[in-house]
Amino acid sequence: MKKPAKTLTHLDAKGRPAMVDVSDKAVTQRQAVAACRVRFPADVARQLRESGLKSAKGGIVETAIIAGTMAVKRTHELIPFCHPLPIDGCRIVIDWDGDATLSIECAVKTTHRTGVEMEALTGATVAALTVYDMCKALSHRIVLGPAKLLGKQGGRRDFGVGR
């Protein structure tokens, strides 16, 4: 039997933008993990390591974690068709990956009818943007990305589970 073609879920029958109706979906525990990277020029990375990732504006990692968490909770205000969700948990981990790259991972949990992939992606990218903002005085050659979904569980299709 041939699989049905995938379709965009945020369009109605006439092709107009629409929020997905999740009222018939089961309430389940759902989680998602997303990541974003921040790559610094070597001299900037060296300076940041020497400072313990502290800047005149404050602790870079601590501020990015707070900003990312705030963004997770407000994703529905930023992305037009995201449902407002009760966030049961949010964990952001930021650490060096190599000499000049910070790795940011954002894990989000909810018990609801729809998943938290967008919340995890929003948290990781806003944390990365915050790092950029706090470090841009040192260089505008800082590179963000890629931002990507690492995994999700709890909906119809799990992705990247057991990565």
SVG drawing of the C-alpha trace seen along z (x, -y; Angstrom):
<svg xmlns="http://www.w3.org/2000/svg" viewBox="-11 -47 54 49">
<polyline fill="none" stroke="black" stroke-width="0.4" points="0.0,0.0 1.3,-3.4 1.9,-6.0 -0.1,-9.2 1.8,-12.2 2.9,-14.5 1.1,-17.8 1.6,-21.1 -0.4,-21.1 -0.8,-24.9 -3.0,-25.3 -6.7,-24.9 -8.6,-23.2 -8.4,-26.4 -4.7,-26.8 -5.0,-29.6 -2.9,-29.8 -4.6,-28.2 -3.7,-26.9 -3.9,-23.1 -6.9,-21.9 -5.4,-19.5 -8.7,-19.0 -9.0,-15.4 -5.4,-14.4 -4.6,-12.6 -3.0,-14.3 0.4,-12.7 3.8,-13.5 5.9,-15.1 9.5,-16.3 11.9,-17.8 15.6,-18.6 17.1,-21.2 20.5,-22.6 22.3,-25.7 26.0,-26.5 27.9,-29.7 31.3,-29.8 33.7,-32.5 36.9,-33.7 39.9,-32.1 41.0,-35.3 37.5,-36.0 37.1,-32.4 40.5,-32.7 39.4,-36.0 36.1,-34.5 37.7,-31.4 40.1,-33.6 37.3,-35.7 35.3,-32.6 32.6,-33.6 31.9,-36.8 31.4,-40.1 30.7,-43.7 27.0,-42.8 27.2,-39.9 27.6,-36.1 27.2,-35.1 26.0,-31.5 23.7,-32.4 22.1,-35.2 21.6,-33.0 20.0,-30.3 17.5,-32.8 16.8,-34.3 16.3,-30.9 13.9,-29.8 11.9,-32.9 11.7,-32.4 10.5,-28.8 7.6,-30.1 6.7,-32.7 7.1,-30.8 3.4,-31.0 3.7,-34.8 6.6,-34.7 5.5,-31.9 2.0,-32.7 0.5,-29.2 2.1,-27.7 -0.3,-26.8 0.2,-28.2 1.4,-25.3 2.0,-24.5 5.7,-24.0 6.5,-21.2 10.2,-21.4 13.0,-23.3 16.7,-22.6 19.3,-24.6 22.9,-23.4 25.7,-25.5 29.3,-24.2 32.4,-24.5 32.6,-22.1 36.1,-22.4 38.3,-25.5 36.0,-28.1 32.4,-26.9 29.7,-26.9 27.1,-24.2 23.6,-25.1 21.0,-22.4 17.5,-23.1 15.2,-20.3 11.5,-21.0 8.7,-18.9 5.0,-19.2 1.9,-17.1 -0.5,-18.2 -2.0,-17.5 0.8,-18.9 4.6,-18.8 7.3,-21.2 9.7,-21.1 9.2,-24.8 9.7,-25.7 13.0,-23.8 14.2,-25.4 13.2,-28.8 14.9,-28.3 18.2,-27.2 18.2,-30.0 17.3,-32.8 20.0,-31.6 22.5,-31.7 21.3,-35.2 21.8,-36.3 25.4,-35.0 25.9,-36.9 24.5,-40.1 26.7,-39.8 29.8,-39.2 29.3,-41.3 31.5,-44.1 34.4,-41.7 33.6,-40.8 30.9,-40.8 32.4,-37.6 30.6,-35.4 28.6,-32.7 25.3,-31.2 24.0,-27.8 23.1,-25.4 20.0,-25.3 18.4,-21.9 15.9,-19.6 17.8,-16.7 14.9,-14.6 11.2,-14.5 9.0,-12.0 5.4,-11.6 3.4,-12.4 2.5,-10.2 6.1,-10.1 9.1,-10.0 12.3,-11.4 15.9,-11.0 15.0,-9.0 18.0,-7.3 20.4,-9.5"/>
</svg>
